[in-house]
Amino acid sequence: MTREEKSLVIEELTADLANNANIYLADISGLNADTTSNLRRAAFKANVQMAVVKNTLLAKAMEASDRDFGDLPSVLKGNTSVMYSETGNVPAKLIKTFRKKSEKPLLKGAFIEEAVYIGDEQLDLLVDIKSKEELLGEIVGLLQSPAKNVVSALKSGGSTIAGLIKTLSEKEG
């Protein structure tokens, strides 16, 4: 690979790092061609971009990026695949599901919405991360619940008060 080609790859990786809020680094070494193909197919179906990268080039792209990747460059050893996703927990779920049939891929680390996670033991935690949409849905649900209770109480209370007034007015007459 020439110096110019390396520079182009670093520029592309830097742009990918800037354009994606959720980045996973995984080790898929030891997977045969068929298994790797199945993993790529599953990633495509889950709307996860996946690519095998050279560690040195990815490290330089992280360095050139405006983001703080913390200790994430320290996991760039051996075979590294990078996964990009719009939703923070989708690659973690993909890895977990895929590992029911195979012992790989192993999670090396992840960068989720400015937070850094290092090591395969973080996988279960990452699976449980809620997306921004899920959190907003929960908040809206929580906010709507008391309002609905107040409205229903007012409606039912209003009919009760109206009934009492009607009954009292009929008694007086």
N, C-alpha and C positions, 0 to 999 in steps of 0.2 A: 504494500500500500504506500503510495507516494505521500509526501508531505501535504500536497494540495488536497488529496483525497481525504487524508486524516482531518485536515482543517474543515472540509465540507461536512464530514460526519460529526465533528464536534459542534459545528454550527447547528446542524439538524437536531442533535441531541439536546443542545441548549434550548432551542425553540420548543421541543417536545416537553422539556422539564418546565418551561415557563407557561406553556398552554394547558398543563394538566395539574389539577389540584391533588390527585390521588395517584401515587406512584409506588409500585411494589417491585422489589428485587427478589428474584427466586433462583434457586439452583435446580436445574433440570438435567444435570449431568447423569449419565447412566441410563437415561430413558432411550429405548430403541426408537427407530424411525417411525414405526407404527404408533407407538404410545405418544411420541412427540406430536405426530400428526393429529391424533385424537385430542390432545391437550389444546393445540392451536385451533382446532374446529370448535371445541367447547368454549374457548376464549372468544372466538368470533361470534358465536351464538349469544354469549353473555355481554356483547358489546365492549369487550376488553381488547385493547391493542396489545400485542405481545411481540417482542423482538429480542434476539440474542445480541448482546453488545460486548465490545471489548472493554474490560475494566478500566484500562488507562484512559481511553477516550471518554467514557462516562464520568470518570473522576474529574477530567479536565472540563467537561461540560458542566458538572456540578459547581466547580470552582468559578467558572465564567458566569454562572447564573446569579440573578439578584437574590435568590432565596437562600435561607440558612438551612442546610441539610444536616447540621449537627454532626453526629458520629456516623451518619449513613455511609460516607465514603470508606469507612473502615471495614465494611463487609464486602468490599469489592475484591474478592479473591476467588480463584477457581472459575467455574462456569457461571455466568450471570445472565439471566433473562430479565428484561424490564417489562412491566405490565402497566398500562395506563388505563384508567377508568374514570367515568364521570361520577360514579357512586363509590363511596369509600369502602364499603364492605363486599362488593361484588367479587374482586379478585380473591379475597380471603375465602369466601364461600366456594369459589371455583377450585381453589387449591385443596380445601378441606374435602370437597366432594370427590375430587380426582384421587385423593390419597386413600379413598376406600378401596381402590383397586391397585394402587401402586404406592411405594414408600416415598416417592418424589412427586411433585416438586417440594423442596424445602424453602420456607420463607427465610430470606436473609435479613430483610428489613423493609420498612414501608415509610412513606411520607404522605400523611393524610391531612389535608387542610392545615398545613403549617406545623403539624406534630410529627415527630420522628419515633418510629418503633423499630427496635433492633432484636433480631432473633426469632427462631421458629416458635418459641414458647409464647409469643405474642399473637399467634394465629387465632386462638379462641376469642381473645379480646377484640381483635379486628373483625371477626365474623359478627359480633354483637354491636358494632358501631352502627348507629342509625344515620341515615342520610339526612341532608338538610330538609328535604321534603317531608320525610317521616317525622322529624322533630317539629316542623311547622304544623303538620297535621295534628300531632298530639297537643300542641299548645292551643291551636284553634279549638279542638275538642274540649280541652279543659276550660277555656274561656267561655265557650258556648253553654256548657252544662249549667253553671249557676244562673246565667241569663235566662235559659229555658225554664229553670225552676221558678224564678221570679215571675216570668210571664204567665206560666201555668197557674201559679198561686194567685196572681192578680185576677186572672180570668175566672178561676173557680170561686175565689173570694168575692169577686164582683157579682156573680150570679147569686151567691148566697146572700149578700147584702141587699141586692135588688129583691130577692124573694122575701127577706125579712121586712123590708119597707112595704112591699105589696101586702103582706099578711097583716102588718100593723095597721095600714090604712084601711083595709077591709074590716078589721075589728072595730075601728072607731066609727065606721059608717053604720 
